[in-house]
Amino acid sequence: MHFTPRVVASLGLAAALVSASPCGPGGVSPIKNIDLGPRPFFLVDDMDDGPLKKKLDSCKEKKMKASDFSIGHRGGGTLFIPEHTRESNLAGARMGAAVLECDVAFTKDRELVCRHAQCDLHTTTNIVTIPELNAKCTKPFQPASNGTAASAKCCTSDLTLKEFKTLCGKMDSSNPNATTPEEFLGGGPDWRTELYATCGTVMSHHEHIALVEGLGLLFTPELKTPEVEMPFEGDYTQEKYAQQMIDDYKNAGIDPSRVWVQSFLYDDILYWLSNEPEFAAQAVYLDETGDTPETFETAVQNLTRYKEDGVKIIAPPFNYLLTADKDGEIAPSKYATRANELGLEIITWSLERSGPLADVEEDGNYYYGTFAEAVKKDGDMYKVVDVLVQQVGISKLFSDWSATVTFYANCFDLGLKKW
């Protein structure tokens, strides 16, 4: 992967032209023409004949609208475009994701930025190829040598916001056999692409808010669990961090009804319930506590506690919600059944995060592991979505390629934009 001066300069010129145009906040205006591209139709054509395929076929010529059922995971263009970049968010919006995600991490000077993890800069940006910034990493790049894999660990908290903004976003990958920083940038799976990874524009949280506001869409920020010791530098507590994220929306004048705050850290949810009830009304607890058969049973039991604590929305990965029945068909799981009994709203993640579905059983894919025998080809993806919607009753679905979810939402009239 190469980031040439010409490419970077052209991107800078494009940004300047956008900022000079008569647009709204974030240099953009609402997108009126939703464009799904070919993928949803490829998936429908690959389906087995039956009522679901017939229904989806009937929607192919329908004029598409944005849907708040469709959440852009890490922006929504992440399947082919670097995550949490301006370009990924614009792709997700163009494909009809009415809710866009910023995973929120903090910098050394305590500014908030969009990154999937606090310490992923070495796999999601070009930081290791910039000597002065690589030197600031928690663990600067080390080449592969004598059977030891290449390594690095670079965190948002290693850099100031100004330094962070000089980075180029890239596809999330690393090459364990790399002997140079440039080689370390590679290593992505062959079912992704580098075509759009020339130099993704990384974003601060403020910039993300302005972009989504300019697009006239909705927000779902996720407070990332820190990988550094808290309080950071002695006085930046987890509570200050959680409050800062909320304050960014207050200061921007964003109505809490347009924001779904998220966290994997249950204490964050409890903090918002106690201190920010308006935002907590749509707080989303991201539950990944049931990854083994033993912990899965505990995760099901814990749903009662969440309900009693005042949590209204839970968001497990979709493998928690699905299983294969005695006939080898996709069916709701015990977790899904119990959540519905308790009246908890269910959001789930993340579609289009895997490679070809014909390989998921052999590969032991995380998202399809609980029902892999029921999935044989890419067209089966819409079988998964259909069970999640029609039998589990999910309210929203995260996707790395928003068009897939948006198409289903339009066909079944789910959350179509009316605001």
C-alpha positions as CSV (number, residue, x, y, z in Angstrom):
1,M,0.0,0.0,0.0
2,H,1.4,3.4,-1.0
3,F,0.3,6.9,0.0
4,T,1.8,9.1,-2.6
5,P,2.2,12.9,-2.3
6,R,0.0,13.3,-5.4
7,V,-2.8,11.3,-3.8
8,V,-2.6,13.1,-0.5
9,A,-2.5,16.5,-2.2
10,S,-5.5,15.7,-4.4
11,L,-7.4,14.6,-1.3
12,G,-6.5,17.8,0.4
13,L,-7.7,19.8,-2.6
14,A,-11.0,17.9,-2.7
15,A,-11.5,18.6,1.0
16,A,-10.8,22.3,0.4
17,L,-13.4,22.4,-2.4
18,V,-16.0,20.7,-0.3
19,S,-15.5,23.1,2.6
20,A,-15.9,26.0,0.2
21,S,-19.1,24.7,-1.2
22,P,-22.5,25.9,0.1
23,C,-23.3,22.8,2.2
24,G,-24.4,22.3,5.8
25,P,-22.4,21.2,8.8
26,G,-19.5,19.0,8.0
27,G,-19.4,20.3,4.4
28,V,-22.2,18.1,3.3
29,S,-26.0,18.2,2.7
30,P,-28.6,15.4,3.0
31,I,-28.3,12.7,0.4
32,K,-31.5,12.5,-1.6
33,N,-30.6,9.7,-4.1
34,I,-29.9,6.5,-2.2
35,D,-27.7,4.2,-4.3
36,L,-27.3,0.6,-3.3
37,G,-25.0,-0.6,-6.0
38,P,-25.0,-4.3,-7.2
39,R,-24.4,-6.3,-4.0
40,P,-28.0,-6.7,-2.6
41,F,-29.1,-7.9,-6.0
42,F,-26.2,-10.3,-6.3
43,L,-27.3,-11.7,-2.9
44,V,-30.9,-12.0,-3.9
45,D,-30.0,-13.7,-7.2
46,D,-27.9,-16.2,-5.2
47,M,-30.8,-17.2,-3.0
48,D,-32.8,-20.5,-3.2
49,D,-36.2,-20.1,-4.7
50,G,-39.0,-19.5,-2.2
51,P,-41.3,-16.9,-0.7
52,L,-38.4,-14.7,0.7
53,K,-36.6,-14.6,-2.6
54,K,-39.9,-13.8,-4.4
55,K,-40.5,-10.9,-2.0
56,L,-37.0,-9.5,-2.3
57,D,-37.2,-9.9,-6.1
58,S,-40.3,-7.8,-6.2
59,C,-38.4,-4.9,-4.6
60,K,-35.5,-4.6,-7.0
61,E,-37.0,-1.6,-8.9
62,K,-38.3,0.2,-5.8
63,K,-36.9,3.7,-5.2
64,M,-34.8,3.3,-2.1
65,K,-34.9,5.5,1.1
66,A,-32.6,5.8,4.0
67,S,-33.6,3.6,7.0
68,D,-32.9,3.9,10.7
69,F,-33.0,0.1,10.8
70,S,-29.7,0.2,8.8
71,I,-26.7,1.2,11.0
72,G,-23.4,2.0,9.3
73,H,-20.9,-0.1,11.3
74,R,-17.7,2.0,11.7
75,G,-19.2,4.2,9.0
76,G,-21.0,1.6,6.9
77,G,-18.6,1.3,4.0
78,T,-16.1,-0.8,5.9
79,L,-16.2,-3.9,3.7
80,F,-14.2,-2.1,1.1
81,I,-13.3,1.4,2.5
82,P,-11.1,2.1,5.6
83,E,-13.2,2.1,8.7
84,H,-14.1,5.3,10.7
85,T,-13.0,7.5,7.9
86,R,-15.0,10.3,6.3
87,E,-15.1,8.2,3.2
88,S,-16.6,5.2,4.9
89,N,-19.3,7.3,6.5
90,L,-20.2,9.0,3.2
91,A,-20.4,5.5,1.6
92,G,-22.7,4.3,4.4
93,A,-24.9,7.3,4.1
94,R,-25.1,7.0,0.3
95,M,-26.2,3.4,0.8
96,G,-29.0,4.4,3.1
97,A,-27.7,3.9,6.6
98,A,-29.6,6.5,8.6
99,V,-27.6,5.8,11.7
100,L,-23.8,6.2,11.6
101,E,-21.4,4.9,14.2
102,C,-18.3,6.5,15.7
103,D,-16.4,4.3,18.1
104,V,-15.0,6.9,20.5
105,A,-11.4,6.8,21.9
106,F,-9.3,9.6,23.4
107,T,-6.0,11.2,22.5
108,K,-3.0,12.1,24.6
109,D,-4.5,15.6,24.9
110,R,-7.9,14.1,25.8
111,E,-9.7,14.9,22.6
112,L,-12.2,12.4,21.3
113,V,-11.6,10.6,18.0
114,C,-13.3,7.8,16.0
115,R,-11.4,4.5,16.2
116,H,-12.6,1.0,16.7
117,A,-10.1,0.4,19.5
118,Q,-7.9,2.8,21.5
119,C,-4.8,0.8,20.4
120,D,-5.5,-0.1,16.7
121,L,-3.6,2.7,14.9
122,H,-0.9,0.3,13.8
123,T,-3.4,-1.8,11.9
124,T,-5.9,0.8,10.8
125,T,-3.6,3.7,9.8
126,N,-0.2,4.3,8.3
127,I,1.4,5.4,11.6
128,V,4.3,2.9,11.5
129,T,5.6,4.4,8.2
130,I,5.9,7.9,9.8
131,P,9.1,7.7,11.9
132,E,8.4,10.6,14.3
133,L,4.9,9.2,15.1
134,N,5.9,5.5,15.2
135,A,8.5,6.5,17.8
136,K,5.7,7.7,20.1
137,C,3.8,4.4,19.9
138,T,3.4,2.3,23.0
139,K,5.4,-0.3,21.1
140,P,7.0,1.0,17.9
141,F,7.2,-1.2,14.9
142,Q,9.5,-4.2,15.2
143,P,10.2,-6.3,12.0
144,A,9.8,-10.0,11.8
145,S,13.1,-11.7,12.7
146,N,14.3,-15.2,13.6
147,G,10.8,-16.7,13.8
148,T,9.3,-13.8,15.7
149,A,6.4,-12.1,14.0
150,A,6.4,-8.4,13.2
151,S,4.7,-6.3,15.8
152,A,3.6,-2.8,16.9
153,K,1.1,-1.2,19.3
154,C,0.0,2.3,18.6
155,C,-2.8,4.0,20.6
156,T,-4.8,7.1,20.2
157,S,-3.5,8.1,23.6
158,D,0.0,8.1,22.3
159,L,-0.7,11.1,20.0
160,T,-2.2,14.5,20.3
161,L,-5.3,15.3,18.2
162,K,-3.1,17.3,15.8
163,E,-0.8,14.4,15.3
164,F,-3.7,12.0,14.9
165,K,-5.2,14.1,12.1
166,T,-2.0,13.7,10.0
167,L,-2.6,9.9,9.7
168,C,-4.1,8.1,6.7
169,G,-6.8,5.5,7.4
170,K,-6.3,2.1,5.8
171,M,-8.0,-1.3,5.8
172,D,-7.6,-3.0,9.1
173,S,-4.7,-5.4,8.6
174,S,-1.1,-6.2,9.4
175,N,1.5,-8.5,7.9
176,P,3.2,-10.7,10.5
177,N,6.0,-11.4,8.1
178,A,6.9,-7.8,7.4
179,T,10.5,-6.7,7.6
180,T,9.7,-3.0,6.8
181,P,7.0,-0.7,8.0
182,E,5.6,-0.5,4.5
183,E,5.2,-4.3,4.4
184,F,3.5,-4.2,7.8
185,L,0.5,-2.2,6.3
186,G,-0.6,-5.2,4.2
187,G,-2.0,-8.6,5.2
188,G,-5.7,-8.1,4.6
189,P,-7.9,-11.0,3.5
190,D,-8.3,-11.5,-0.2
191,W,-12.1,-10.9,-0.1
192,R,-11.6,-7.2,0.9
193,T,-10.0,-4.6,-1.4
194,E,-7.3,-1.9,-1.3
195,L,-9.0,0.0,-4.1
196,Y,-10.4,2.7,-1.9
197,A,-7.6,2.7,0.7
198,T,-5.3,5.4,-0.8
199,C,-5.6,7.7,2.3
200,G,-8.7,7.6,4.3
201,T,-9.6,10.8,6.2
202,V,-9.5,10.1,9.9
203,M,-12.0,11.9,12.0
204,S,-12.4,13.5,15.4
205,H,-15.7,13.0,17.3
206,H,-16.6,16.7,16.7
207,E,-16.0,16.2,13.0
208,H,-18.2,13.1,13.0
209,I,-21.0,14.9,14.7
210,A,-20.8,17.8,12.2
211,L,-20.8,15.3,9.3
212,V,-23.8,13.3,10.5
213,E,-25.6,16.5,11.3
214,G,-24.9,17.9,7.8
215,L,-26.3,14.7,6.3
216,G,-29.4,15.0,8.4
217,L,-28.9,11.5,9.9
218,L,-28.7,9.9,13.4
219,F,-25.9,9.0,15.7
220,T,-24.7,6.0,17.6
221,P,-21.4,6.7,19.4
222,E,-19.7,3.8,21.2
223,L,-17.5,4.6,24.2
224,K,-14.5,2.3,23.7
225,T,-13.2,0.6,26.8
226,P,-9.7,2.1,27.5
227,E,-6.6,-0.1,27.0
228,V,-4.5,2.2,29.2
229,E,-4.7,2.4,32.9
230,M,-7.5,4.7,34.2
231,P,-7.5,7.4,35.5
232,F,-5.4,8.3,32.5
233,E,-2.4,10.4,33.7
234,G,-3.8,10.4,37.2
235,D,-7.0,12.4,36.9
236,Y,-8.9,11.5,33.6
237,T,-11.4,9.1,35.1
238,Q,-13.7,6.7,33.2
239,E,-16.6,8.9,34.4
240,K,-15.1,12.0,32.9
241,Y,-14.5,10.2,29.7
242,A,-18.1,8.9,29.6
243,Q,-19.4,12.4,30.4
244,Q,-17.2,14.1,27.8
245,M,-18.8,12.0,25.0
246,I,-22.3,13.0,26.1
247,D,-21.2,16.7,26.4
248,D,-20.1,16.7,22.8
249,Y,-23.7,16.1,21.7
250,K,-25.1,18.6,24.2
251,N,-22.6,21.3,23.1
252,A,-23.5,20.6,19.5
253,G,-27.2,21.0,20.3
254,I,-28.1,17.4,19.3
255,D,-31.4,16.2,20.7
256,P,-30.9,13.0,22.8
257,S,-33.7,11.2,20.8
258,R,-31.3,11.2,17.8
259,V,-28.5,9.5,19.7
260,W,-28.0,5.8,20.7
261,V,-25.0,5.8,23.0
262,Q,-23.3,2.4,23.4
263,S,-20.7,0.7,25.5
264,F,-19.4,-2.8,26.2
265,L,-18.5,-1.6,29.7
266,Y,-21.6,-2.1,31.8
267,D,-20.5,0.6,34.3
268,D,-20.7,3.2,31.5
269,I,-24.4,2.3,31.0
270,L,-25.0,2.6,34.8
271,Y,-23.2,5.9,34.8
272,W,-25.5,7.3,32.0
273,L,-28.6,5.9,33.7
274,S,-27.7,7.8,36.9
275,N,-26.3,11.0,35.4
276,E,-27.7,11.4,31.9
277,P,-31.2,9.9,31.9
278,E,-32.3,11.5,28.6
279,F,-29.4,10.0,26.7
280,A,-29.6,6.8,28.7
281,A,-33.2,6.3,27.5
282,Q,-31.6,5.0,24.3
283,A,-28.4,3.6,25.8
284,V,-27.3,0.4,24.2
285,Y,-25.5,-2.3,26.2
286,L,-23.2,-4.2,23.9
287,D,-23.2,-7.7,25.3
288,E,-20.3,-10.0,24.5
289,T,-20.3,-12.0,27.8
290,G,-21.5,-15.3,26.3
291,D,-18.9,-16.5,23.9
292,T,-18.6,-20.0,25.4
293,P,-21.3,-22.5,26.1
294,E,-20.8,-22.0,29.8
295,T,-20.8,-18.2,29.7
296,F,-23.7,-18.1,27.3
297,E,-26.0,-19.6,29.9
298,T,-24.9,-16.8,32.3
299,A,-25.4,-14.2,29.6
300,V,-29.0,-15.4,29.3
301,Q,-29.5,-15.2,33.0
302,N,-28.0,-11.7,33.2
303,L,-30.7,-10.3,31.0
304,T,-33.0,-10.1,34.0
305,R,-30.5,-8.0,35.8
306,Y,-30.2,-5.6,32.9
307,K,-33.9,-5.1,32.8
308,E,-34.1,-4.5,36.6
309,D,-31.3,-1.9,36.3
310,G,-33.3,0.1,33.8
311,V,-31.5,-0.9,30.6
312,K,-33.9,-0.8,27.7
313,I,-31.7,-1.8,24.7
314,I,-29.2,-4.7,24.4
315,A,-27.0,-5.4,21.5
316,P,-25.3,-8.8,21.3
317,P,-23.6,-10.2,18.2
318,F,-26.1,-11.9,16.0
319,N,-24.7,-15.4,16.8
320,Y,-26.1,-15.0,20.3
321,L,-29.6,-14.6,18.8
322,L,-29.6,-17.5,16.4
323,T,-29.2,-21.3,16.5
324,A,-29.9,-24.2,14.2
325,D,-33.1,-26.2,15.0
326,K,-33.5,-30.0,14.7
327,D,-34.1,-29.7,11.0
328,G,-30.9,-27.6,10.4
329,E,-32.8,-24.4,9.9
330,I,-32.0,-21.0,11.4
331,A,-34.1,-20.3,14.5
332,P,-34.1,-17.9,17.5
333,S,-31.9,-18.8,20.4
334,K,-32.6,-19.0,24.2
335,Y,-31.0,-15.6,24.5
336,A,-33.3,-14.0,22.0
337,T,-36.4,-15.7,23.5
338,R,-35.5,-14.5,27.0
339,A,-34.8,-10.9,25.8
340,N,-38.2,-10.8,24.2
341,E,-39.9,-12.2,27.3
342,L,-38.4,-9.4,29.3
343,G,-39.4,-6.7,26.8
344,L,-35.8,-5.7,25.9
345,E,-35.3,-4.0,22.6
346,I,-32.7,-5.8,20.6
347,I,-30.1,-4.4,18.2
348,T,-27.4,-6.6,16.7
349,W,-24.1,-6.7,14.9
350,S,-22.4,-7.0,12.4
351,L,-23.5,-8.1,9.0
352,E,-21.1,-8.2,6.0
353,R,-18.1,-8.6,8.4
354,S,-17.2,-12.0,7.1
355,G,-15.9,-13.5,3.9
356,P,-17.8,-15.8,1.5
357,L,-20.5,-17.6,3.5
358,A,-19.7,-21.0,1.9
359,D,-16.5,-20.9,4.0
360,V,-17.9,-19.9,7.4
361,E,-18.5,-23.5,8.8
362,E,-15.0,-24.6,7.8
363,D,-13.4,-21.4,9.0
364,G,-15.2,-21.5,12.4
365,N,-16.5,-18.0,11.7
366,Y,-17.5,-16.1,14.9
367,Y,-20.7,-14.6,13.7
368,Y,-22.1,-17.7,12.1
369,G,-20.7,-20.3,14.6
370,T,-24.0,-21.1,16.4
371,F,-25.8,-22.0,13.1
372,A,-23.0,-22.5,10.5
373,E,-24.6,-25.7,9.2
374,A,-27.6,-23.7,8.1
375,V,-25.5,-21.3,5.9
376,K,-24.2,-22.6,2.6
377,K,-23.8,-19.6,0.3
378,D,-23.8,-15.8,0.1
379,G,-27.6,-15.7,-0.7
380,D,-28.3,-17.3,2.7
381,M,-27.4,-13.9,4.2
382,Y,-30.9,-12.7,3.6
383,K,-32.2,-15.8,5.4
384,V,-30.2,-14.7,8.4
385,V,-31.6,-11.2,8.2
386,D,-35.1,-12.4,7.8
387,V,-35.0,-14.6,10.9
388,L,-33.5,-11.8,12.9
389,V,-36.3,-9.5,11.9
390,Q,-39.4,-11.7,11.6
391,Q,-38.7,-14.2,14.4
392,V,-36.2,-12.5,16.8
393,G,-37.7,-9.0,16.3
394,I,-34.5,-6.9,16.2
395,S,-35.0,-3.1,15.8
396,K,-31.8,-2.3,14.0
397,L,-28.9,-4.0,12.4
398,F,-25.2,-3.0,12.1
399,S,-23.5,-3.7,8.8
400,D,-20.1,-3.2,7.2
401,W,-21.8,-2.7,3.8
402,S,-25.0,-0.7,4.4
403,A,-26.7,-1.4,1.1
404,T,-27.4,-5.1,2.1
405,V,-29.5,-4.0,5.2
406,T,-31.0,-1.0,3.5
407,F,-32.4,-3.0,0.7
408,Y,-34.1,-5.4,3.1
409,A,-35.4,-2.5,5.2
410,N,-37.0,-0.9,2.1
411,C,-38.5,-4.1,0.9
412,F,-40.2,-4.7,4.3
413,D,-40.8,-1.0,5.2
414,L,-38.5,-0.9,8.2
415,G,-37.5,2.5,9.6
416,L,-37.7,4.4,6.4
417,K,-36.7,8.0,6.7
418,K,-39.6,10.3,7.5
419,W,-37.8,13.0,9.5
